[in-house]
Amino acid sequence: MKSRAVVGWAMKNTLEASLAGDALKMALWRHRPGEGLLHQSDRGVQYASGEYQEILRTHGIRCSMSRKGDCWNNAVAESFFATLEWELIEQSDWHTHEEAKRDLFEYLEIRYNRQRRHSALGYQTPAAYEAQLVLIPRAA
């Protein structure tokens, strides 16, 4: 969340608990976080599912779910999905699942993470912000 980068995503024709698990697995494969990471989500059934919770436990990730009906606990994610809807979904007219997935890949991996600047990051892209973090030595 610090860099606003999308690190894991998945797309299917149906909303299943495994969809969120697939996105989480991608994020874990790409970033391999250390123990103690805090995972914030809403109370959706996909995040509360046994399969999803097991992935979190296996990787030593603590789970925090927002209070019922309180979107402010997950404001960064809510803002991201509003941006995705406005910048991609509302502007598109897909005829196939493959077209939608191709455009989603381009939007997330190229435009959003590498080209779109964020005011919260000092008008840097998520990729540039993350690269800067790697260069900053950690305090002992």
N, CA, C and O atoms as CSV, one atom per row, in Angstrom:
chain,resi,resn,atom,element,x,y,z
A,1,MET,N,N,0.825,-1.177,0.000
A,1,MET,CA,C,0.000,0.000,0.000
A,1,MET,C,C,0.876,1.250,0.000
A,1,MET,O,O,0.461,2.301,-0.489
A,2,LYS,N,N,2.060,1.139,0.536
A,2,LYS,CA,C,2.930,2.303,0.637
A,2,LYS,C,C,3.199,2.940,-0.718
A,2,LYS,O,O,3.238,4.165,-0.831
A,3,SER,N,N,3.385,2.116,-1.747
A,3,SER,CA,C,3.722,2.646,-3.073
A,3,SER,C,C,2.511,2.789,-3.990
A,3,SER,O,O,2.636,3.332,-5.088
A,4,ARG,N,N,1.362,2.323,-3.569
A,4,ARG,CA,C,0.136,2.330,-4.375
A,4,ARG,C,C,0.198,1.362,-5.567
A,4,ARG,O,O,-0.717,1.343,-6.390
A,5,ALA,N,N,1.253,0.570,-5.666
A,5,ALA,CA,C,1.390,-0.363,-6.788
A,5,ALA,C,C,0.405,-1.518,-6.644
A,5,ALA,O,O,0.123,-1.978,-5.538
A,6,VAL,N,N,-0.109,-1.973,-7.771
A,6,VAL,CA,C,-0.897,-3.200,-7.800
A,6,VAL,C,C,0.111,-4.333,-7.935
A,6,VAL,O,O,0.817,-4.416,-8.940
A,7,VAL,N,N,0.187,-5.204,-6.936
A,7,VAL,CA,C,1.196,-6.262,-6.944
A,7,VAL,C,C,0.616,-7.631,-7.263
A,7,VAL,O,O,1.363,-8.556,-7.582
A,8,GLY,N,N,-0.695,-7.775,-7.182
A,8,GLY,CA,C,-1.327,-9.036,-7.523
A,8,GLY,C,C,-2.733,-8.792,-8.027
A,8,GLY,O,O,-3.468,-7.967,-7.483
A,9,TRP,N,N,-3.099,-9.508,-9.061
A,9,TRP,CA,C,-4.445,-9.363,-9.610
A,9,TRP,C,C,-4.815,-10.644,-10.341
A,9,TRP,O,O,-3.948,-11.424,-10.736
A,10,ALA,N,N,-6.103,-10.844,-10.513
A,10,ALA,CA,C,-6.608,-12.016,-11.227
A,10,ALA,C,C,-7.951,-11.648,-11.840
A,10,ALA,O,O,-8.616,-10.709,-11.403
A,11,MET,N,N,-8.333,-12.400,-12.854
A,11,MET,CA,C,-9.602,-12.128,-13.532
A,11,MET,C,C,-10.224,-13.442,-13.991
A,11,MET,O,O,-9.556,-14.279,-14.598
A,12,LYS,N,N,-11.495,-13.610,-13.697
A,12,LYS,CA,C,-12.257,-14.784,-14.131
A,12,LYS,C,C,-13.638,-14.325,-14.570
A,12,LYS,O,O,-14.019,-13.174,-14.362
A,13,ASN,N,N,-14.373,-15.231,-15.174
A,13,ASN,CA,C,-15.742,-14.928,-15.605
A,13,ASN,C,C,-16.729,-14.881,-14.446
A,13,ASN,O,O,-17.805,-14.297,-14.571
A,14,THR,N,N,-16.372,-15.493,-13.318
A,14,THR,CA,C,-17.263,-15.533,-12.162
A,14,THR,C,C,-16.508,-15.078,-10.923
A,14,THR,O,O,-15.282,-15.165,-10.861
A,15,LEU,N,N,-17.255,-14.590,-9.935
A,15,LEU,CA,C,-16.659,-14.173,-8.676
A,15,LEU,C,C,-16.644,-15.370,-7.737
A,15,LEU,O,O,-17.681,-15.790,-7.223
A,16,GLU,N,N,-15.464,-15.905,-7.525
A,16,GLU,CA,C,-15.276,-17.054,-6.648
A,16,GLU,C,C,-14.238,-16.691,-5.601
A,16,GLU,O,O,-13.427,-15.789,-5.811
A,17,ALA,N,N,-14.262,-17.393,-4.471
A,17,ALA,CA,C,-13.271,-17.147,-3.427
A,17,ALA,C,C,-11.858,-17.361,-3.962
A,17,ALA,O,O,-10.927,-16.674,-3.542
A,18,SER,N,N,-11.694,-18.302,-4.880
A,18,SER,CA,C,-10.363,-18.597,-5.414
A,18,SER,C,C,-9.789,-17.436,-6.224
A,18,SER,O,O,-8.572,-17.352,-6.394
A,19,LEU,N,N,-10.636,-16.544,-6.723
A,19,LEU,CA,C,-10.162,-15.397,-7.496
A,19,LEU,C,C,-9.269,-14.502,-6.638
A,19,LEU,O,O,-8.179,-14.119,-7.062
A,20,ALA,N,N,-9.727,-14.171,-5.442
A,20,ALA,CA,C,-8.919,-13.353,-4.533
A,20,ALA,C,C,-7.652,-14.098,-4.138
A,20,ALA,O,O,-6.589,-13.492,-4.006
A,21,GLY,N,N,-7.759,-15.401,-3.949
A,21,GLY,CA,C,-6.584,-16.209,-3.627
A,21,GLY,C,C,-5.556,-16.188,-4.741
A,21,GLY,O,O,-4.356,-16.130,-4.474
A,22,ASP,N,N,-6.006,-16.233,-5.977
A,22,ASP,CA,C,-5.084,-16.166,-7.119
A,22,ASP,C,C,-4.337,-14.836,-7.142
A,22,ASP,O,O,-3.134,-14.805,-7.401
A,23,ALA,N,N,-5.040,-13.745,-6.875
A,23,ALA,CA,C,-4.396,-12.426,-6.844
A,23,ALA,C,C,-3.393,-12.346,-5.692
A,23,ALA,O,O,-2.303,-11.795,-5.850
A,24,LEU,N,N,-3.764,-12.894,-4.541
A,24,LEU,CA,C,-2.858,-12.896,-3.393
A,24,LEU,C,C,-1.607,-13.719,-3.689
A,24,LEU,O,O,-0.497,-13.301,-3.358
A,25,LYS,N,N,-1.778,-14.874,-4.306
A,25,LYS,CA,C,-0.620,-15.711,-4.646
A,25,LYS,C,C,0.325,-14.987,-5.602
A,25,LYS,O,O,1.544,-15.097,-5.468
A,26,MET,N,N,-0.228,-14.246,-6.567
A,26,MET,CA,C,0.622,-13.472,-7.478
A,26,MET,C,C,1.422,-12.432,-6.698
A,26,MET,O,O,2.623,-12.275,-6.915
A,27,ALA,N,N,0.756,-11.730,-5.797
A,27,ALA,CA,C,1.434,-10.703,-4.999
A,27,ALA,C,C,2.548,-11.311,-4.153
A,27,ALA,O,O,3.635,-10.741,-4.057
A,28,LEU,N,N,2.288,-12.451,-3.547
A,28,LEU,CA,C,3.294,-13.107,-2.715
A,28,LEU,C,C,4.464,-13.615,-3.552
A,28,LEU,O,O,5.615,-13.534,-3.122
A,29,TRP,N,N,4.182,-14.132,-4.734
A,29,TRP,CA,C,5.234,-14.617,-5.623
A,29,TRP,C,C,6.134,-13.467,-6.073
A,29,TRP,O,O,7.353,-13.617,-6.153
A,30,ARG,N,N,5.523,-12.328,-6.362
A,30,ARG,CA,C,6.290,-11.186,-6.867
A,30,ARG,C,C,7.105,-10.490,-5.789
A,30,ARG,O,O,8.218,-10.038,-6.055
A,31,HIS,N,N,6.573,-10.396,-4.588
A,31,HIS,CA,C,7.220,-9.563,-3.569
A,31,HIS,C,C,7.785,-10.311,-2.378
A,31,HIS,O,O,8.621,-9.758,-1.664
A,32,ARG,N,N,7.373,-11.528,-2.133
A,32,ARG,CA,C,7.892,-12.340,-1.039
A,32,ARG,C,C,8.089,-11.528,0.247
A,32,ARG,O,O,9.219,-11.346,0.701
A,33,PRO,N,N,6.995,-11.046,0.827
A,33,PRO,CA,C,7.121,-10.207,2.030
A,33,PRO,C,C,7.599,-11.011,3.233
A,33,PRO,O,O,7.427,-12.229,3.291
A,34,GLY,N,N,8.197,-10.316,4.186
A,34,GLY,CA,C,8.622,-10.972,5.413
A,34,GLY,C,C,7.443,-11.187,6.345
A,34,GLY,O,O,6.344,-10.682,6.115
A,35,GLU,N,N,7.693,-11.945,7.398
A,35,GLU,CA,C,6.642,-12.200,8.387
A,35,GLU,C,C,6.209,-10.890,9.028
A,35,GLU,O,O,6.990,-9.944,9.123
A,36,GLY,N,N,4.965,-10.846,9.462
A,36,GLY,CA,C,4.449,-9.682,10.156
A,36,GLY,C,C,3.700,-8.704,9.274
A,36,GLY,O,O,3.210,-7.685,9.759
A,37,LEU,N,N,3.602,-8.996,7.987
A,37,LEU,CA,C,2.852,-8.125,7.083
A,37,LEU,C,C,1.392,-8.079,7.527
A,37,LEU,O,O,0.833,-9.101,7.926
A,38,LEU,N,N,0.783,-6.924,7.463
A,38,LEU,CA,C,-0.626,-6.767,7.804
A,38,LEU,C,C,-1.436,-6.671,6.521
A,38,LEU,O,O,-1.173,-5.810,5.682
A,39,HIS,N,N,-2.414,-7.543,6.364
A,39,HIS,CA,C,-3.287,-7.577,5.187
A,39,HIS,C,C,-4.618,-6.953,5.565
A,39,HIS,O,O,-5.338,-7.489,6.408
A,40,GLN,N,N,-4.951,-5.830,4.954
A,40,GLN,CA,C,-6.209,-5.127,5.230
A,40,GLN,C,C,-7.204,-5.417,4.110
A,40,GLN,O,O,-6.868,-5.286,2.933
A,41,SER,N,N,-8.404,-5.804,4.463
A,41,SER,CA,C,-9.446,-6.045,3.457
A,41,SER,C,C,-10.806,-5.706,4.047
A,41,SER,O,O,-10.935,-5.410,5.234
A,42,ASP,N,N,-11.816,-5.756,3.187
A,42,ASP,CA,C,-13.174,-5.640,3.705
A,42,ASP,C,C,-13.602,-7.029,4.186
A,42,ASP,O,O,-12.788,-7.951,4.225
A,43,ARG,N,N,-14.853,-7.173,4.544
A,43,ARG,CA,C,-15.330,-8.443,5.095
A,43,ARG,C,C,-15.961,-9.352,4.041
A,43,ARG,O,O,-16.812,-10.181,4.364
A,44,GLY,N,N,-15.554,-9.200,2.808
A,44,GLY,CA,C,-16.084,-10.030,1.738
A,44,GLY,C,C,-15.838,-11.508,1.987
A,44,GLY,O,O,-14.840,-11.889,2.599
A,45,VAL,N,N,-16.764,-12.341,1.505
A,45,VAL,CA,C,-16.656,-13.785,1.748
A,45,VAL,C,C,-15.372,-14.365,1.169
A,45,VAL,O,O,-14.834,-15.335,1.703
A,46,GLN,N,N,-14.873,-13.774,0.072
A,46,GLN,CA,C,-13.656,-14.305,-0.521
A,46,GLN,C,C,-12.459,-14.129,0.412
A,46,GLN,O,O,-11.569,-14.979,0.436
A,47,TYR,N,N,-12.425,-13.033,1.183
A,47,TYR,CA,C,-11.307,-12.789,2.099
A,47,TYR,C,C,-11.455,-13.571,3.399
A,47,TYR,O,O,-10.461,-13.875,4.059
A,48,ALA,N,N,-12.676,-13.893,3.763
A,48,ALA,CA,C,-12.934,-14.657,4.981
A,48,ALA,C,C,-12.892,-16.165,4.737
A,48,ALA,O,O,-12.939,-16.945,5.689
A,49,SER,N,N,-12.803,-16.582,3.476
A,49,SER,CA,C,-12.833,-18.016,3.156
A,49,SER,C,C,-11.643,-18.741,3.783
A,49,SER,O,O,-10.580,-18.159,3.997
A,50,GLY,N,N,-11.849,-20.004,4.067
A,50,GLY,CA,C,-10.789,-20.823,4.644
A,50,GLY,C,C,-9.555,-20.875,3.765
A,50,GLY,O,O,-8.429,-20.813,4.260
A,51,GLU,N,N,-9.765,-20.990,2.460
A,51,GLU,CA,C,-8.647,-21.057,1.510
A,51,GLU,C,C,-7.792,-19.791,1.577
A,51,GLU,O,O,-6.564,-19.868,1.624
A,52,TYR,N,N,-8.435,-18.643,1.582
A,52,TYR,CA,C,-7.717,-17.362,1.602
A,52,TYR,C,C,-6.985,-17.178,2.927
A,52,TYR,O,O,-5.819,-16.783,2.959
A,53,GLN,N,N,-7.687,-17.470,4.018
A,53,GLN,CA,C,-7.077,-17.330,5.339
A,53,GLN,C,C,-5.885,-18.268,5.511
A,53,GLN,O,O,-4.913,-17.921,6.181
A,54,GLU,N,N,-5.956,-19.442,4.915
A,54,GLU,CA,C,-4.837,-20.390,4.991
A,54,GLU,C,C,-3.610,-19.849,4.260
A,54,GLU,O,O,-2.487,-20.017,4.734
A,55,ILE,N,N,-3.811,-19.206,3.121
A,55,ILE,CA,C,-2.683,-18.594,2.400
A,55,ILE,C,C,-2.028,-17.541,3.291
A,55,ILE,O,O,-0.802,-17.485,3.388
A,56,LEU,N,N,-2.836,-16.714,3.937
A,56,LEU,CA,C,-2.288,-15.689,4.833
A,56,LEU,C,C,-1.499,-16.329,5.974
A,56,LEU,O,O,-0.372,-15.920,6.252
A,57,ARG,N,N,-2.078,-17.324,6.632
A,57,ARG,CA,C,-1.407,-17.995,7.756
A,57,ARG,C,C,-0.096,-18.632,7.322
A,57,ARG,O,O,0.917,-18.518,8.013
A,58,THR,N,N,-0.120,-19.300,6.180
A,58,THR,CA,C,1.076,-19.983,5.680
A,58,THR,C,C,2.238,-19.021,5.495
A,58,THR,O,O,3.396,-19.405,5.664
A,59,HIS,N,N,1.943,-17.783,5.151
A,59,HIS,CA,C,2.993,-16.796,4.894
A,59,HIS,C,C,3.218,-15.848,6.073
A,59,HIS,O,O,3.927,-14.851,5.940
A,60,GLY,N,N,2.622,-16.152,7.217
A,60,GLY,CA,C,2.829,-15.333,8.410
A,60,GLY,C,C,2.243,-13.938,8.300
A,60,GLY,O,O,2.761,-12.992,8.891
A,61,ILE,N,N,1.162,-13.810,7.543
A,61,ILE,CA,C,0.539,-12.507,7.312
A,61,ILE,C,C,-0.643,-12.338,8.265
A,61,ILE,O,O,-1.514,-13.204,8.346
A,62,ARG,N,N,-0.664,-11.226,8.976
A,62,ARG,CA,C,-1.774,-10.917,9.873
A,62,ARG,C,C,-2.931,-10.351,9.062
A,62,ARG,O,O,-2.725,-9.584,8.122
A,63,CYS,N,N,-4.135,-10.730,9.428
A,63,CYS,CA,C,-5.332,-10.298,8.708
A,63,CYS,C,C,-6.087,-9.253,9.522
A,63,CYS,O,O,-6.341,-9.437,10.712
A,64,SER,N,N,-6.438,-8.160,8.862
A,64,SER,CA,C,-7.256,-7.119,9.476
A,64,SER,C,C,-8.410,-6.824,8.534
A,64,SER,O,O,-8.202,-6.472,7.373
A,65,MET,N,N,-9.612,-6.967,9.034
A,65,MET,CA,C,-10.792,-6.690,8.213
A,65,MET,C,C,-11.492,-5.443,8.726
A,65,MET,O,O,-11.614,-5.234,9.933
A,66,SER,N,N,-11.947,-4.621,7.796
A,66,SER,CA,C,-12.613,-3.371,8.155
A,66,SER,C,C,-13.916,-3.645,8.888
A,66,SER,O,O,-14.509,-4.717,8.765
A,67,ARG,N,N,-14.339,-2.664,9.642
A,67,ARG,CA,C,-15.628,-2.783,10.327
A,67,ARG,C,C,-16.741,-2.819,9.293
A,67,ARG,O,O,-16.623,-2.227,8.221
A,68,LYS,N,N,-17.799,-3.503,9.613
A,68,LYS,CA,C,-18.934,-3.642,8.709
A,68,LYS,C,C,-19.459,-2.269,8.294
A,68,LYS,O,O,-19.771,-1.427,9.136
A,69,GLY,N,N,-19.549,-2.061,6.983
A,69,GLY,CA,C,-20.096,-0.821,6.451
A,69,GLY,C,C,-19.173,0.380,6.528
A,69,GLY,O,O,-19.614,1.502,6.281
A,70,ASP,N,N,-17.890,0.178,6.867
A,70,ASP,CA,C,-16.952,1.296,7.019
A,70,ASP,C,C,-15.900,1.259,5.918
A,70,ASP,O,O,-14.846,0.643,6.077
A,71,CYS,N,N,-16.190,1.922,4.802
A,71,CYS,CA,C,-15.272,1.906,3.664
A,71,CYS,C,C,-13.991,2.683,3.950
A,71,CYS,O,O,-13.004,2.508,3.235
A,72,TRP,N,N,-13.977,3.540,4.976
A,72,TRP,CA,C,-12.788,4.352,5.268
A,72,TRP,C,C,-11.632,3.497,5.763
A,72,TRP,O,O,-10.475,3.890,5.610
A,73,ASN,N,N,-11.909,2.345,6.350
A,73,ASN,CA,C,-10.833,1.466,6.805
A,73,ASN,C,C,-10.013,0.937,5.642
A,73,ASN,O,O,-8.867,0.529,5.828
A,74,ASN,N,N,-10.575,0.939,4.463
A,74,ASN,CA,C,-9.899,0.412,3.281
A,74,ASN,C,C,-9.940,1.462,2.168
A,74,ASN,O,O,-10.177,1.136,1.005
A,75,ALA,N,N,-9.709,2.716,2.536
A,75,ALA,CA,C,-9.885,3.837,1.613
A,75,ALA,C,C,-8.974,3.759,0.396
A,75,ALA,O,O,-9.386,4.136,-0.701
A,76,VAL,N,N,-7.746,3.278,0.565
A,76,VAL,CA,C,-6.821,3.202,-0.573
A,76,VAL,C,C,-7.364,2.235,-1.622
A,76,VAL,O,O,-7.340,2.537,-2.815
A,77,ALA,N,N,-7.852,1.078,-1.186
A,77,ALA,CA,C,-8.415,0.107,-2.130
A,77,ALA,C,C,-9.689,0.646,-2.770
A,77,ALA,O,O,-9.896,0.480,-3.972
A,78,GLU,N,N,-10.539,1.287,-1.983
A,78,GLU,CA,C,-11.772,1.859,-2.530
A,78,GLU,C,C,-11.448,2.909,-3.590
A,78,GLU,O,O,-12.097,2.959,-4.635
A,79,SER,N,N,-10.449,3.745,-3.324
A,79,SER,CA,C,-10.030,4.770,-4.276
A,79,SER,C,C,-9.472,4.137,-5.546
A,79,SER,O,O,-9.752,4.593,-6.654
A,80,PHE,N,N,-8.674,3.073,-5.369
A,80,PHE,CA,C,-8.120,2.386,-6.536
A,80,PHE,C,C,-9.235,1.860,-7.438
A,80,PHE,O,O,-9.196,2.061,-8.652
A,81,PHE,N,N,-10.224,1.189,-6.855
A,81,PHE,CA,C,-11.285,0.611,-7.681
A,81,PHE,C,C,-12.130,1.681,-8.363
A,81,PHE,O,O,-12.617,1.467,-9.473
A,82,ALA,N,N,-12.309,2.827,-7.716
A,82,ALA,CA,C,-13.011,3.939,-8.371
A,82,ALA,C,C,-12.202,4.442,-9.566
A,82,ALA,O,O,-12.765,4.747,-10.617
A,83,THR,N,N,-10.887,4.528,-9.400
A,83,THR,CA,C,-10.002,4.959,-10.487
A,83,THR,C,C,-10.027,3.951,-11.629
A,83,THR,O,O,-10.123,4.336,-12.794
A,84,LEU,N,N,-9.942,2.667,-11.304
A,84,LEU,CA,C,-9.988,1.609,-12.316
A,84,LEU,C,C,-11.290,1.685,-13.108
A,84,LEU,O,O,-11.292,1.582,-14.334
A,85,GLU,N,N,-12.381,1.862,-12.399
A,85,GLU,CA,C,-13.675,1.938,-13.088
A,85,GLU,C,C,-13.725,3.139,-14.030
A,85,GLU,O,O,-14.188,3.018,-15.164
A,86,TRP,N,N,-13.256,4.289,-13.569
A,86,TRP,CA,C,-13.326,5.500,-14.381
A,86,TRP,C,C,-12.349,5.457,-15.556
A,86,TRP,O,O,-12.725,5.776,-16.683
A,87,GLU,N,N,-11.100,5.067,-15.302
A,87,GLU,CA,C,-10.061,5.156,-16.325
A,87,GLU,C,C,-10.049,3.990,-17.307
A,87,GLU,O,O,-9.527,4.127,-18.414
A,88,LEU,N,N,-10.611,2.848,-16.926
A,88,LEU,CA,C,-10.581,1.694,-17.828
A,88,LEU,C,C,-11.980,1.183,-18.156
A,88,LEU,O,O,-12.377,1.162,-19.321
A,89,ILE,N,N,-12.706,0.781,-17.160
A,89,ILE,CA,C,-13.968,0.076,-17.397
A,89,ILE,C,C,-14.989,0.950,-18.114
A,89,ILE,O,O,-15.609,0.507,-19.081
A,90,GLU,N,N,-15.173,2.186,-17.653
A,90,GLU,CA,C,-16.160,3.078,-18.275
A,90,GLU,C,C,-15.767,3.486,-19.695
A,90,GLU,O,O,-16.620,3.898,-20.482
A,91,GLN,N,N,-14.482,3.373,-20.022
A,91,GLN,CA,C,-13.992,3.806,-21.331
A,91,GLN,C,C,-13.890,2.645,-22.330
A,91,GLN,O,O,-13.461,2.844,-23.467
A,92,SER,N,N,-14.277,1.446,-21.914
A,92,SER,CA,C,-14.035,0.255,-22.735
A,92,SER,C,C,-15.319,-0.405,-23.213
A,92,SER,O,O,-16.386,-0.251,-22.617
A,93,ASP,N,N,-15.184,-1.140,-24.301
A,93,ASP,CA,C,-16.295,-1.910,-24.864
A,93,ASP,C,C,-15.734,-3.251,-25.332
A,93,ASP,O,O,-15.440,-3.440,-26.513
A,94,TRP,N,N,-15.594,-4.170,-24.391
A,94,TRP,CA,C,-15.000,-5.461,-24.707
A,94,TRP,C,C,-16.039,-6.408,-25.292
A,94,TRP,O,O,-17.216,-6.361,-24.934
A,95,HIS,N,N,-15.587,-7.259,-26.189
A,95,HIS,CA,C,-16.454,-8.279,-26.777
A,95,HIS,C,C,-16.117,-9.669,-26.262
A,95,HIS,O,O,-16.941,-10.581,-26.344
A,96,THR,N,N,-14.909,-9.836,-25.732
A,96,THR,CA,C,-14.510,-11.142,-25.208
A,96,THR,C,C,-13.793,-10.969,-23.875
A,96,THR,O,O,-13.294,-9.894,-23.544
A,97,HIS,N,N,-13.760,-12.062,-23.126
A,97,HIS,CA,C,-13.031,-12.100,-21.860
A,97,HIS,C,C,-11.549,-11.825,-22.107
A,97,HIS,O,O,-10.900,-11.137,-21.320
A,98,GLU,N,N,-11.025,-12.361,-23.194
A,98,GLU,CA,C,-9.608,-12.186,-23.517
A,98,GLU,C,C,-9.269,-10.717,-23.781
A,98,GLU,O,O,-8.213,-10.242,-23.363
A,99,GLU,N,N,-10.157,-9.996,-24.470
A,99,GLU,CA,C,-9.939,-8.564,-24.713
A,99,GLU,C,C,-9.893,-7.798,-23.388
A,99,GLU,O,O,-9.027,-6.947,-23.180
A,100,ALA,N,N,-10.817,-8.107,-22.514
A,100,ALA,CA,C,-10.865,-7.430,-21.217
A,100,ALA,C,C,-9.616,-7.734,-20.402
A,100,ALA,O,O,-9.042,-6.837,-19.784
A,101,LYS,N,N,-9.195,-8.991,-20.398
A,101,LYS,CA,C,-8.006,-9.372,-19.626
A,101,LYS,C,C,-6.753,-8.711,-20.191
A,101,LYS,O,O,-5.888,-8.275,-19.431
A,102,ARG,N,N,-6.648,-8.634,-21.502
A,102,ARG,CA,C,-5.509,-7.966,-22.141
A,102,ARG,C,C,-5.452,-6.496,-21.729
A,102,ARG,O,O,-4.390,-5.991,-21.364
A,103,ASP,N,N,-6.591,-5.816,-21.788
A,103,ASP,CA,C,-6.630,-4.401,-21.430
A,103,ASP,C,C,-6.382,-4.185,-19.939
A,103,ASP,O,O,-5.749,-3.205,-19.546
A,104,LEU,N,N,-6.881,-5.101,-19.112
A,104,LEU,CA,C,-6.635,-4.998,-17.677
A,104,LEU,C,C,-5.150,-5.156,-17.386
A,104,LEU,O,O,-4.590,-4.412,-16.581
A,105,PHE,N,N,-4.510,-6.123,-18.037
A,105,PHE,CA,C,-3.064,-6.304,-17.881
A,105,PHE,C,C,-2.328,-5.022,-18.248
A,105,PHE,O,O,-1.479,-4.550,-17.491
A,106,GLU,N,N,-2.651,-4.460,-19.406
A,106,GLU,CA,C,-1.977,-3.234,-19.848
A,106,GLU,C,C,-2.215,-2.093,-18.859
A,106,GLU,O,O,-1.290,-1.354,-18.520
A,107,TYR,N,N,-3.443,-1.958,-18.405
A,107,TYR,CA,C,-3.755,-0.872,-17.475
A,107,TYR,C,C,-2.984,-1.025,-16.169
A,107,TYR,O,O,-2.342,-0.078,-15.716
A,108,LEU,N,N,-3.040,-2.211,-15.560
A,108,LEU,CA,C,-2.414,-2.408,-14.255
A,108,LEU,C,C,-0.896,-2.420,-14.325
A,108,LEU,O,O,-0.224,-1.709,-13.579
A,109,GLU,N,N,-0.364,-3.231,-15.223
A,109,GLU,CA,C,1.082,-3.456,-15.251
A,109,GLU,C,C,1.859,-2.325,-15.916
A,109,GLU,O,O,3.018,-2.090,-15.573
A,110,ILE,N,N,1.246,-1.632,-16.848
A,110,ILE,CA,C,1.969,-0.574,-17.561
A,110,ILE,C,C,1.471,0.800,-17.128
A,110,ILE,O,O,2.218,1.575,-16.530
A,111,ARG,N,N,0.223,1.099,-17.427
A,111,ARG,CA,C,-0.261,2.459,-17.158
A,111,ARG,C,C,-0.302,2.780,-15.669
A,111,ARG,O,O,0.272,3.783,-15.244
A,112,TYR,N,N,-0.967,1.954,-14.868
A,112,TYR,CA,C,-1.144,2.292,-13.452
A,112,TYR,C,C,0.170,2.225,-12.674
A,112,TYR,O,O,0.510,3.168,-11.960
A,113,ASN,N,N,0.901,1.136,-12.802
A,113,ASN,CA,C,2.122,0.966,-12.012
A,113,ASN,C,C,3.323,1.745,-12.544
A,113,ASN,O,O,4.179,2.155,-11.760
A,114,ARG,N,N,3.405,1.957,-13.857
A,114,ARG,CA,C,4.624,2.538,-14.426
A,114,ARG,C,C,4.458,3.921,-15.046
A,114,ARG,O,O,5.454,4.602,-15.289
A,115,GLN,N,N,3.221,4.354,-15.309
A,115,GLN,CA,C,3.032,5.644,-15.974
A,115,GLN,C,C,2.175,6.626,-15.177
A,115,GLN,O,O,2.397,7.835,-15.244
A,116,ARG,N,N,1.218,6.129,-14.438
A,116,ARG,CA,C,0.273,7.017,-13.741
A,116,ARG,C,C,0.907,7.578,-12.472
A,116,ARG,O,O,1.333,6.828,-11.594
A,117,ARG,N,N,0.962,8.891,-12.390
A,117,ARG,CA,C,1.544,9.560,-11.224
A,117,ARG,C,C,0.480,9.721,-10.136
A,117,ARG,O,O,-0.706,9.892,-10.418
A,118,HIS,N,N,0.944,9.661,-8.879
A,118,HIS,CA,C,0.043,9.742,-7.735
A,118,HIS,C,C,0.446,10.905,-6.840
A,118,HIS,O,O,1.612,11.036,-6.470
A,119,SER,N,N,-0.501,11.730,-6.501
A,119,SER,CA,C,-0.202,12.869,-5.625
A,119,SER,C,C,0.322,12.394,-4.271
A,119,SER,O,O,1.185,13.046,-3.682
A,120,ALA,N,N,-0.189,11.266,-3.770
A,120,ALA,CA,C,0.251,10.740,-2.476
A,120,ALA,C,C,1.710,10.291,-2.500
A,120,ALA,O,O,2.318,10.104,-1.446
A,121,LEU,N,N,2.274,10.119,-3.692
A,121,LEU,CA,C,3.669,9.685,-3.845
A,121,LEU,C,C,4.549,10.837,-4.321
A,121,LEU,O,O,5.634,10.609,-4.857
A,122,GLY,N,N,4.094,12.055,-4.131
A,122,GLY,CA,C,4.854,13.203,-4.619
A,122,GLY,C,C,4.873,13.263,-6.133
A,122,GLY,O,O,5.861,13.687,-6.734
A,123,TYR,N,N,3.788,12.841,-6.745
A,123,TYR,CA,C,3.617,12.824,-8.207
A,123,TYR,C,C,4.637,11.925,-8.910
A,123,TYR,O,O,5.098,12.223,-10.012
A,124,GLN,N,N,4.971,10.834,-8.250
A,124,GLN,CA,C,5.782,9.790,-8.871
A,124,GLN,C,C,4.865,8.625,-9.234
A,124,GLN,O,O,3.745,8.524,-8.734
A,125,THR,N,N,5.349,7.760,-10.099
A,125,THR,CA,C,4.626,6.528,-10.387
A,125,THR,C,C,4.916,5.533,-9.264
A,125,THR,O,O,5.916,5.682,-8.561
A,126,PRO,N,N,4.068,4.525,-9.081
A,126,PRO,CA,C,4.375,3.507,-8.081
A,126,PRO,C,C,5.731,2.831,-8.331
A,126,PRO,O,O,6.472,2.570,-7.384
A,127,ALA,N,N,6.055,2.550,-9.589
A,127,ALA,CA,C,7.333,1.897,-9.897
A,127,ALA,C,C,8.512,2.787,-9.510
A,127,ALA,O,O,9.485,2.304,-8.930
A,128,ALA,N,N,8.435,4.072,-9.822
A,128,ALA,CA,C,9.517,4.995,-9.471
A,128,ALA,C,C,9.639,5.128,-7.958
A,128,ALA,O,O,10.746,5.188,-7.423
A,129,TYR,N,N,8.514,5.173,-7.277
A,129,TYR,CA,C,8.524,5.288,-5.823
A,129,TYR,C,C,9.158,4.051,-5.194
A,129,TYR,O,O,9.969,4.171,-4.276
A,130,GLU,N,N,8.793,2.857,-5.682
A,130,GLU,CA,C,9.382,1.625,-5.156
A,130,GLU,C,C,10.877,1.566,-5.422
A,130,GLU,O,O,11.640,1.129,-4.561
A,131,ALA,N,N,11.306,1.999,-6.600
A,131,ALA,CA,C,12.738,2.005,-6.922
A,131,ALA,C,C,13.488,2.914,-5.954
A,131,ALA,O,O,14.603,2.598,-5.538
A,132,GLN,N,N,12.888,4.022,-5.601
A,132,GLN,CA,C,13.495,4.956,-4.657
A,132,GLN,C,C,13.605,4.315,-3.272
A,132,GLN,O,O,14.601,4.515,-2.577
A,133,LEU,N,N,12.596,3.552,-2.867
A,133,LEU,CA,C,12.621,2.895,-1.558
A,133,LEU,C,C,13.755,1.891,-1.462
A,133,LEU,O,O,14.357,1.738,-0.399
A,134,VAL,N,N,14.052,1.210,-2.548
A,134,VAL,CA,C,15.123,0.213,-2.561
A,134,VAL,C,C,16.468,0.883,-2.315
A,134,VAL,O,O,17.360,0.283,-1.716
A,135,LEU,N,N,16.619,2.122,-2.773
A,135,LEU,CA,C,17.885,2.839,-2.644
A,135,LEU,C,C,18.101,3.438,-1.262
A,135,LEU,O,O,19.231,3.773,-0.907
A,136,ILE,N,N,17.037,3.578,-0.477
A,136,ILE,CA,C,17.149,4.173,0.856
A,136,ILE,C,C,17.566,3.088,1.843
A,136,ILE,O,O,16.851,2.100,2.008
A,137,PRO,N,N,18.723,3.260,2.510
A,137,PRO,CA,C,19.152,2.239,3.477
A,137,PRO,C,C,18.202,2.185,4.667
A,137,PRO,O,O,17.709,3.214,5.131
A,138,ARG,N,N,17.954,0.980,5.151
A,138,ARG,CA,C,17.078,0.806,6.309
A,138,ARG,C,C,17.855,1.101,7.586
A,138,ARG,O,O,19.031,0.759,7.704
A,139,ALA,N,N,17.184,1.736,8.532
A,139,ALA,CA,C,17.813,2.022,9.821
A,139,ALA,C,C,18.018,0.723,10.583
A,139,ALA,O,O,17.192,-0.187,10.508
A,140,ALA,N,N,19.112,0.642,11.310
A,140,ALA,CA,C,19.430,-0.583,12.062
A,140,ALA,C,C,18.623,-0.686,13.325
A,140,ALA,O,O,18.767,-1.654,14.072
